Amino acid sequence: MTVRLAALLTAAALGVLLPAPAGAAPVALPVPYDLPDPSIVELANPGGSAPGSNDWTCRPSKTRPEPVVLVHNSSGNRQIAWQTFAPLLANEGYCVFALTFGAPAAPWPVSAVGGLGPIARSAQELSDFVDHVLAETGAGKVDLLGHSQGTLVSAYWVRHVGGATKVDQVVGLAPLWQGADVFPTLDLPQEIAESGSARPAFEAACPACQEMRPGSSFLRTFNEDGPFAEGVRYTNVLTTHDDVVVPYTNGRAEGPNVTNIVLQDICRPALTSHLEMLADRLTASLVLAELDATRSPPTGCQ
C-alpha cells in the first residue's frame, strides 16, 4: 500500500472531507419533502439560513439571471420556511436569498419569529433586502417566491414601495388577497387559551395578523386598485385543502399579468394543506416551471 493510498483511506475513515478535483461539479444539496420541526431546525443553527440560501458570493448566470428572493409566512423565518425550496432552487443553479421580516427587535430566539410586524413595515424590510441582493450580485432584477403572508408583503413592496422596476415575477404559494384568519390555527398553551384574553394579546403582538383578517381596513385599501403592478408577472398557486385561507378562493385574483393555478386541477387527489405547500413535490415542480419558461409544467400527480 502506497503512502498516498494509506493517507486517503485514513482520511475517509476519519470522515475528513478532501477537496474536490478542479472543475468538479458541485455536490447537490439534499432536498427534503417533509415539513421540518421548527425548534429542531432553529436550535441546530440559531439565526441561520436554509441550506443553499444567502451565499453572498453567488453570481447569477446567463441562464439564471435573476436571483430568487424567498419571502416567508406568518411566524416563519428565513431558515425554517425554506428547508425544501432553498436547496431545490440552489441545485437548479439559482442564486437564492431569504430574509426574516417582521420579527421583534429582541435577541434570539425571539428574533427568529418573523411575520408579526405591520405589513407595510415588512415590505420596507424586503425593499432594503432586495437592494442589498442587487448590489451584491450585480443583477438587474429579482424573482420573488412568497408563501402566505409573504405574498402580501411581496405584492405590497412591488406596488407601493417601488419594487416594480426591480422584480421580474412574483410566485405566490397559498396567497390571501381577500384575507385569512390565522388565529384558529395557533396552538396556544391551555392556560392562555382558557383565560379569554388570548386573542387581544396576540393581536397586539402581531399587527400583521389583524391586517390579514378578511375585511380589514388594510386589505380594503390594498385591494382598492388591485394588488398587482403593471409590467410584473404574477402566479398564484392555490390548494383546495387550504386550512388557513378559507375559502381557498380568497387567494385567487384576476389580471392581465396574473395566472391562477389550483393544485387539484393538476392532481385531483392532492391533499396538500396550507403549510404543506412548503414541502410539496407538485408545488415544487410548478414553481420550477414558472421560474424557467423552458421547463415543462407538471401535468399530473407527482
FENDA-V348851 format. One record per helix or strand. SS is the DSSP state (~ for helix, > for strand). FROM is the first residue (numbers start at 1). TO is the last residue. Records with the same first field share a line. If there is no record, write none. Layout:
SS = FROM-TO + FROM-TO
//
This chain:
~ = 3-13 + 38-44 + 85-91 + 110-112 + 119-137 + 149-160 + 183-185 + 190-193 + 198-205 + 207-211 + 217-222 + 248-251 + 263-266 + 275-279 + 281-291
> = 53-53 + 67-71 + 96-98 + 142-147 + 167-173 + 233-238 + 258-262
//
